[in-house]
Amino acid sequence: MSWGETATAPSLPAAPDAQKTYDLAALIDLAQETNPQTRQAWEEAKAAASRAGIAGARFLPSLALAGFGGYSRIESRTALGPVYTEGPSLTTRLLLNWTLMDFGRRDAELDSAMQELLRFNWQFNRKHQEIAYAVQRHYYRTAALQARLQSAQATVTTAQSVLTAADVRLSHGLATRSDLLLARQELARANFDLQTARRDLTDERAALAEALGVSPAAPLKLAEWSEQPAPQLPDAVEQVMDSALQQRPDLAAKLAELRAREAEVRKAQSAYLPTIGLAASVGGTGGSFRPSVNARSYDYAEPIYNAFLTFSWDIFDGYAREHGVREAEARAGQAKAELDSQQLKALREVWKAYADVKAAQLQINYAEALVQTAEDAYAGTLEGYRSGLNNIVELLAAERDLSQARTTRIDSRAELLTASAALAFASGSN
């Protein structure tokens, strides 16, 4: 920063509407507006558009105004001795330079710049998809942790019921003090898990705020995730893989980069050929001079104009052009390898996400059955404990199984929704 400049104060993140309840679609719209990564990608695309404009400008002539002036004193030798001529003068010219033919240099440069513009445009689109996917993941995780918090609260209530049952049995002489202590221990564990769930939920809401591009302290009301419909899995993974190769913006960006590198190869090869252009100028020179042999001043004004057809051809440059072609070809080969690698990565991501969705769909059905059986087992064990048929250890084990089953059901639904979002992101359709 130079002297006299002032630093720009950092702007605060945008705040969401405190009165609005945001569902997933509304959260994604908010993130597209407020996340600074979208602005960064947009500015990169704008810079690429400007570079394309610069490449196109090389097809047009350039005009420049030049001038120089000052005071001069010239010494001339004569038989009678030196004679001095002095006075002010000014020369101005309007210069025109126009490359008429360069045998493909500018065409290749413009092609490369246009492909770079396409690359940044595709990257801008992919950035939107990345932000949408990040919001989805954090939204599902936040919703799952919110459900976990409710489950932890239910577990505390259940543990309190066990403690009450143990206390009643102890008062009737049907239980030992060890039963009461174990029930209190279970209640303490349930309360500890409740505070852990609250902490995890707070951390995840902060991560969601970062994905949205808002302050973690901003009030944000989220819609219940139960309103989120269950996704439909495509019939064949091959169909999704073909779709990914055709519509993923990052693959299109890699393809545009490859074409830009190929254009650079053509530009490097055209450096072996000459350039033909036009150079012209129009202007004039004028001034006043006075010889030292007399006191009289002479004024003058003369027009100056010219036009030339220029020709330039580098015959030998120390093999610099040869190395330039090799470098351009190597960069094109590198871009081709990166495209192939990115395509393989995309296929692997689609395959994995498809398998994850398929497994999650089966797991969620088993999780529902697990919760139902765990609830029945806990209710039966609690009734058996009250009637003296089960001991406290069996009851606490049934309570832990019920708590774990609830967590499994919550996690399975979150995994299904997250895997579906990952599949849409991998296929480039989100």
C-alpha positions as CSV (number, residue, x, y, z in Angstrom):
1,M,0.0,0.0,0.0
2,S,1.4,3.4,-1.0
3,W,1.4,6.5,1.1
4,G,-2.0,8.3,1.2
5,E,-4.0,5.1,0.5
6,T,-6.5,3.9,3.1
7,A,-7.4,0.3,3.7
8,T,-10.9,-0.8,2.7
9,A,-12.9,-1.9,5.7
10,P,-14.0,-5.6,5.4
11,S,-17.6,-6.0,4.7
12,L,-19.8,-8.0,7.0
13,P,-21.5,-11.2,5.7
14,A,-25.0,-10.8,4.6
15,A,-27.7,-11.8,7.1
16,P,-30.6,-14.0,6.3
17,D,-34.2,-13.0,6.9
18,A,-34.9,-13.6,10.6
19,Q,-38.6,-14.0,10.0
20,K,-38.3,-16.5,7.2
21,T,-38.2,-20.3,7.5
22,Y,-35.7,-21.6,5.0
23,D,-36.2,-25.0,3.3
24,L,-33.4,-26.6,1.3
25,A,-34.2,-24.8,-1.9
26,A,-34.3,-21.4,-0.2
27,L,-31.0,-22.1,1.5
28,I,-29.4,-22.9,-1.8
29,D,-30.8,-19.7,-3.3
30,L,-29.4,-17.7,-0.3
31,A,-26.0,-19.3,-0.7
32,Q,-25.8,-18.5,-4.4
33,E,-26.3,-14.8,-3.5
34,T,-24.2,-14.5,-0.4
35,N,-21.3,-17.0,-0.6
36,P,-18.2,-15.1,-1.7
37,Q,-16.9,-18.0,-3.7
38,T,-19.6,-17.3,-6.3
39,R,-18.4,-13.7,-6.6
40,Q,-14.8,-14.9,-6.9
41,A,-15.7,-17.3,-9.7
42,W,-17.7,-14.6,-11.4
43,E,-14.8,-12.2,-11.3
44,E,-12.5,-14.8,-12.8
45,A,-15.0,-15.3,-15.6
46,K,-15.1,-11.6,-16.2
47,A,-11.3,-11.4,-16.3
48,A,-11.3,-14.2,-18.9
49,A,-13.8,-12.3,-21.0
50,S,-11.5,-9.3,-20.9
51,R,-8.5,-11.4,-22.0
52,A,-10.6,-12.6,-24.9
53,G,-11.4,-9.0,-25.8
54,I,-7.7,-8.2,-25.7
55,A,-7.0,-11.1,-28.1
56,G,-9.7,-9.9,-30.5
57,A,-8.3,-6.3,-30.4
58,R,-5.1,-7.5,-32.1
59,F,-6.9,-7.8,-35.4
60,L,-7.5,-4.0,-35.4
61,P,-5.0,-1.3,-36.1
62,S,-3.4,0.8,-33.3
63,L,-3.2,4.6,-33.2
64,A,-0.7,6.6,-31.1
65,L,0.1,10.2,-30.9
66,A,3.7,11.1,-30.4
67,G,5.5,14.4,-30.1
68,F,8.7,16.0,-29.0
69,G,9.8,19.5,-28.6
70,G,12.4,21.8,-27.0
71,Y,15.2,24.2,-27.6
72,S,18.2,23.4,-29.8
73,R,21.5,25.0,-30.6
74,I,23.5,23.8,-33.6
75,E,27.2,24.7,-34.3
76,S,28.3,24.9,-37.9
77,R,31.9,25.2,-38.9
78,T,32.8,27.8,-41.6
79,A,35.9,29.4,-43.0
80,L,35.2,32.4,-40.9
81,G,34.7,30.4,-37.8
82,P,31.8,28.7,-36.0
83,V,28.2,29.8,-36.7
84,Y,25.5,28.9,-34.3
85,T,21.8,28.4,-35.1
86,E,19.4,28.2,-32.2
87,G,15.7,28.2,-31.5
88,P,12.7,26.2,-30.3
89,S,11.1,23.4,-32.3
90,L,8.1,21.0,-32.0
91,T,7.4,17.8,-33.9
92,T,4.1,15.8,-33.7
93,R,3.0,12.6,-35.4
94,L,-0.1,10.4,-35.5
95,L,1.2,6.8,-35.8
96,L,-0.7,3.9,-37.3
97,N,0.4,0.3,-37.1
98,W,-1.7,-2.6,-38.4
99,T,-0.7,-6.2,-38.7
100,L,-2.3,-7.4,-42.0
101,M,-1.2,-11.0,-42.0
102,D,0.5,-13.2,-39.4
103,F,-0.4,-16.6,-40.8
104,G,-2.6,-17.8,-37.9
105,R,-0.9,-16.2,-34.8
106,R,-3.9,-14.0,-33.9
107,D,-6.4,-16.6,-34.8
108,A,-4.8,-19.2,-32.5
109,E,-4.5,-16.6,-29.7
110,L,-8.2,-15.6,-30.0
111,D,-9.2,-19.3,-30.1
112,S,-7.2,-20.0,-27.0
113,A,-8.7,-17.0,-25.2
114,M,-12.2,-18.0,-26.1
115,Q,-11.7,-21.5,-24.9
116,E,-10.3,-20.1,-21.6
117,L,-13.4,-18.0,-21.3
118,L,-15.5,-21.1,-21.8
119,R,-13.4,-22.9,-19.2
120,F,-14.0,-20.2,-16.6
121,N,-17.7,-20.1,-17.4
122,W,-18.0,-23.8,-16.9
123,Q,-16.0,-23.5,-13.6
124,F,-18.4,-20.8,-12.5
125,N,-21.3,-23.2,-13.1
126,R,-19.5,-26.0,-11.3
127,K,-18.8,-23.6,-8.4
128,H,-22.6,-23.1,-8.1
129,Q,-23.0,-26.8,-7.9
130,E,-20.3,-27.2,-5.3
131,I,-21.9,-24.6,-3.1
132,A,-25.4,-26.2,-3.6
133,Y,-23.9,-29.6,-2.6
134,A,-22.1,-28.2,0.4
135,V,-25.4,-26.6,1.6
136,Q,-27.2,-29.9,1.1
137,R,-24.7,-31.8,3.1
138,H,-24.6,-29.4,6.0
139,Y,-28.4,-29.0,6.0
140,Y,-28.9,-32.8,6.2
141,R,-26.2,-33.0,8.9
142,T,-27.8,-30.2,10.8
143,A,-31.2,-31.8,10.5
144,A,-29.8,-35.1,11.6
145,L,-28.1,-33.5,14.7
146,Q,-31.4,-31.7,15.5
147,A,-33.1,-35.1,15.4
148,R,-30.3,-36.6,17.5
149,L,-30.9,-33.8,20.0
150,Q,-34.5,-34.7,20.2
151,S,-33.6,-38.4,20.5
152,A,-31.1,-37.5,23.3
153,Q,-33.9,-35.7,25.1
154,A,-36.1,-38.7,24.8
155,T,-33.3,-40.9,26.1
156,V,-33.1,-38.6,29.2
157,T,-36.8,-39.1,29.7
158,T,-36.5,-42.8,29.4
159,A,-33.5,-42.9,31.8
160,Q,-35.6,-40.9,34.2
161,S,-38.4,-43.4,33.9
162,V,-35.9,-46.2,34.7
163,L,-34.6,-44.4,37.7
164,T,-38.2,-43.9,38.9
165,A,-39.0,-47.5,38.5
166,A,-35.8,-48.6,40.3
167,D,-36.7,-46.2,43.2
168,V,-40.2,-47.6,43.4
169,R,-38.9,-51.2,43.5
170,L,-36.3,-50.2,46.1
171,S,-39.0,-48.6,48.3
172,H,-40.9,-51.9,48.2
173,G,-37.9,-54.0,49.0
174,L,-37.8,-55.5,45.5
175,A,-34.6,-54.0,44.3
176,T,-31.1,-53.3,45.7
177,R,-29.3,-50.0,46.1
178,S,-27.0,-51.1,43.3
179,D,-30.0,-51.1,40.9
180,L,-30.7,-47.5,42.0
181,L,-27.0,-46.5,41.5
182,L,-26.9,-48.1,38.0
183,A,-30.1,-46.2,37.1
184,R,-28.6,-42.9,38.3
185,Q,-25.4,-43.7,36.3
186,E,-27.5,-44.2,33.2
187,L,-29.3,-40.9,33.7
188,A,-26.0,-39.1,34.1
189,R,-24.8,-40.7,30.8
190,A,-28.0,-39.7,29.0
191,N,-27.6,-36.1,30.2
192,F,-23.9,-36.1,29.1
193,D,-25.0,-37.3,25.6
194,L,-27.6,-34.6,25.5
195,Q,-25.0,-31.9,26.0
196,T,-22.8,-33.5,23.4
197,A,-25.7,-33.5,20.9
198,R,-26.2,-29.8,21.7
199,R,-22.5,-29.0,21.1
200,D,-22.4,-30.9,17.8
201,L,-25.6,-29.2,16.6
202,T,-24.1,-25.8,17.4
203,D,-20.9,-26.6,15.5
204,E,-22.8,-27.9,12.5
205,R,-25.0,-24.9,12.3
206,A,-21.8,-22.8,12.1
207,A,-20.5,-24.9,9.3
208,L,-23.9,-24.5,7.5
209,A,-23.6,-20.7,7.9
210,E,-20.1,-20.8,6.4
211,A,-21.5,-22.7,3.4
212,L,-24.2,-20.1,3.0
213,G,-21.8,-17.2,3.3
214,V,-23.5,-15.7,6.4
215,S,-22.4,-15.1,10.0
216,P,-22.8,-18.0,12.4
217,A,-24.4,-15.6,14.8
218,A,-27.1,-14.7,12.3
219,P,-30.6,-16.1,13.2
220,L,-31.5,-18.9,10.8
221,K,-34.8,-20.8,11.0
222,L,-34.7,-24.1,9.2
223,A,-37.6,-26.1,7.9
224,E,-38.1,-29.7,9.2
225,W,-36.3,-32.2,7.1
226,S,-39.2,-34.5,7.2
227,E,-40.7,-32.4,4.4
228,Q,-37.8,-33.4,2.2
229,P,-39.0,-36.1,-0.2
230,A,-37.1,-39.4,-0.5
231,P,-35.1,-39.4,-3.8
232,Q,-35.7,-41.8,-6.6
233,L,-32.7,-43.9,-7.7
234,P,-32.2,-44.2,-11.5
235,D,-32.6,-47.7,-13.0
236,A,-29.1,-48.2,-14.2
237,V,-25.8,-46.7,-13.0
238,E,-24.5,-46.7,-16.6
239,Q,-27.2,-44.2,-17.5
240,V,-26.0,-41.8,-14.7
241,M,-22.3,-42.3,-15.8
242,D,-23.1,-41.3,-19.4
243,S,-25.0,-38.3,-18.1
244,A,-22.1,-37.2,-16.0
245,L,-19.7,-37.4,-18.9
246,Q,-22.0,-35.2,-21.0
247,Q,-23.2,-32.6,-18.5
248,R,-20.6,-32.1,-15.7
249,P,-19.3,-28.6,-16.0
250,D,-15.9,-29.4,-14.6
251,L,-15.4,-32.0,-17.4
252,A,-16.5,-29.3,-20.0
253,A,-14.0,-26.9,-18.4
254,K,-11.2,-29.5,-18.8
255,L,-12.2,-30.0,-22.4
256,A,-12.1,-26.2,-23.0
257,E,-8.7,-26.1,-21.4
258,L,-7.4,-28.8,-23.7
259,R,-8.7,-26.9,-26.8
260,A,-7.0,-23.8,-25.5
261,R,-3.7,-25.6,-25.1
262,E,-4.1,-27.0,-28.7
263,A,-4.6,-23.4,-29.9
264,E,-1.4,-22.5,-28.2
265,V,0.4,-25.2,-30.1
266,R,-0.9,-23.7,-33.4
267,K,0.2,-20.3,-32.2
268,A,3.7,-21.5,-31.4
269,Q,4.0,-23.3,-34.8
270,S,2.9,-20.1,-36.7
271,A,5.9,-18.3,-35.1
272,Y,8.0,-19.8,-37.8
273,L,6.2,-17.8,-40.5
274,P,6.6,-14.1,-41.3
275,T,4.3,-11.2,-40.5
276,I,3.1,-8.5,-42.9
277,G,1.8,-5.2,-41.8
278,L,1.2,-1.5,-42.5
279,A,2.9,1.4,-40.8
280,A,1.9,5.0,-41.5
281,S,2.2,8.3,-39.8
282,V,1.1,11.9,-40.4
283,G,2.1,15.0,-38.6
284,G,4.4,17.9,-38.9
285,T,7.4,19.8,-37.5
286,G,7.7,23.5,-36.8
287,G,9.8,26.0,-35.0
288,S,11.9,29.1,-35.1
289,F,15.6,29.5,-35.5
290,R,18.0,32.4,-35.5
291,P,21.6,32.3,-37.0
292,S,24.3,33.9,-34.9
293,V,25.6,35.9,-37.9
294,N,22.5,38.2,-37.9
295,A,19.7,39.0,-35.5
296,R,16.9,37.9,-37.8
297,S,14.6,34.9,-36.8
298,Y,13.2,32.5,-39.3
299,D,10.0,30.5,-38.7
300,Y,9.2,27.3,-40.4
301,A,6.4,24.6,-40.5
302,E,6.7,21.4,-42.5
303,P,4.2,18.5,-42.9
304,I,5.4,15.0,-42.5
305,Y,3.6,11.9,-43.7
306,N,4.6,8.4,-44.8
307,A,3.2,4.9,-45.3
308,F,5.1,1.7,-45.5
309,L,4.3,-2.0,-46.0
310,T,6.3,-3.9,-43.4
311,F,7.7,-7.4,-43.5
312,S,9.3,-9.3,-40.6
313,W,10.6,-12.8,-40.6
314,D,12.8,-14.3,-37.8
315,I,15.2,-16.6,-39.6
316,F,17.1,-17.8,-36.5
317,D,16.4,-17.3,-32.9
318,G,18.6,-19.8,-31.2
319,Y,15.9,-22.5,-31.4
320,A,13.6,-20.6,-29.1
321,R,10.6,-21.2,-31.4
322,E,11.3,-24.9,-31.4
323,H,11.4,-25.1,-27.7
324,G,8.2,-23.0,-27.6
325,V,6.4,-25.6,-29.8
326,R,7.6,-28.4,-27.6
327,E,6.4,-26.6,-24.5
328,A,3.0,-26.0,-26.0
329,E,2.7,-29.6,-27.1
330,A,3.6,-30.8,-23.6
331,R,1.0,-28.5,-22.0
332,A,-1.6,-29.9,-24.5
333,G,-0.6,-33.4,-23.5
334,Q,-0.8,-32.5,-19.9
335,A,-4.3,-31.1,-20.4
336,K,-5.4,-34.2,-22.3
337,A,-4.1,-36.4,-19.4
338,E,-5.9,-34.2,-16.9
339,L,-9.2,-34.6,-18.8
340,D,-8.8,-38.4,-18.9
341,S,-8.1,-38.5,-15.2
342,Q,-11.0,-36.2,-14.4
343,Q,-13.3,-38.4,-16.5
344,L,-12.2,-41.5,-14.6
345,K,-12.7,-39.7,-11.3
346,A,-16.2,-38.6,-12.3
347,L,-17.1,-42.2,-13.2
348,R,-15.8,-43.4,-9.9
349,E,-17.7,-40.7,-8.0
350,V,-20.9,-41.7,-9.8
351,W,-20.4,-45.4,-9.2
352,K,-19.7,-44.9,-5.5
353,A,-22.6,-42.4,-4.9
354,Y,-25.0,-44.8,-6.8
355,A,-23.9,-47.7,-4.6
356,D,-24.2,-45.5,-1.4
357,V,-27.8,-44.5,-2.4
358,K,-28.8,-48.1,-3.1
359,A,-27.3,-49.3,0.3
360,A,-28.9,-46.4,2.2
361,Q,-32.3,-47.2,0.8
362,L,-32.0,-50.7,2.2
363,Q,-30.6,-49.5,5.5
364,I,-33.3,-47.0,6.2
365,N,-35.9,-49.8,5.9
366,Y,-34.0,-52.0,8.4
367,A,-33.5,-49.0,10.7
368,E,-37.2,-48.4,10.9
369,A,-37.7,-52.1,11.8
370,L,-34.9,-51.8,14.3
371,V,-36.5,-48.9,16.1
372,Q,-39.8,-50.7,16.3
373,T,-38.3,-53.9,17.7
374,A,-36.2,-51.8,20.1
375,E,-39.2,-49.9,21.4
376,D,-41.1,-53.2,21.9
377,A,-38.2,-54.8,23.6
378,Y,-37.7,-51.8,25.9
379,A,-41.4,-51.6,26.8
380,G,-41.5,-55.4,27.5
381,T,-38.3,-55.2,29.6
382,L,-39.5,-52.2,31.6
383,E,-42.8,-54.0,32.3
384,G,-40.9,-57.2,33.3
385,Y,-38.6,-55.1,35.6
386,R,-41.6,-53.6,37.3
387,S,-43.1,-57.0,37.8
388,G,-39.8,-58.6,38.9
389,L,-39.2,-60.7,35.8
390,N,-36.2,-58.7,34.5
391,N,-33.3,-57.2,36.4
392,I,-31.9,-53.7,36.1
393,V,-29.0,-54.7,33.8
394,E,-31.4,-56.1,31.3
395,L,-33.5,-52.9,31.4
396,L,-30.5,-50.6,31.0
397,A,-29.3,-52.7,28.0
398,A,-32.7,-52.4,26.4
399,E,-32.7,-48.7,27.0
400,R,-29.2,-48.4,25.3
401,D,-30.4,-50.5,22.4
402,L,-33.4,-48.2,21.9
403,S,-31.2,-45.1,22.0
404,Q,-28.8,-46.6,19.5
405,A,-31.7,-47.7,17.3
406,R,-33.1,-44.1,17.2
407,T,-29.7,-42.8,16.3
408,T,-29.3,-45.4,13.6
409,R,-32.7,-44.4,12.1
410,I,-31.7,-40.7,12.1
411,D,-28.3,-41.4,10.6
412,S,-29.7,-43.7,7.9
413,R,-32.1,-41.1,6.7
414,A,-29.4,-38.4,6.7
415,E,-27.1,-40.8,4.8
416,L,-29.7,-41.5,2.2
417,L,-30.3,-37.8,1.5
418,T,-26.6,-37.0,1.6
419,A,-25.8,-39.9,-0.8
420,S,-28.6,-38.8,-3.1
421,A,-27.1,-35.2,-3.1
422,A,-23.7,-36.7,-3.8
423,L,-25.1,-38.7,-6.7
424,A,-26.7,-35.6,-8.2
425,F,-23.4,-33.6,-7.7
426,A,-21.3,-36.4,-9.3
427,S,-23.6,-36.6,-12.3
428,G,-23.6,-32.8,-12.7
429,S,-27.4,-32.5,-12.4
430,N,-27.8,-30.6,-9.1
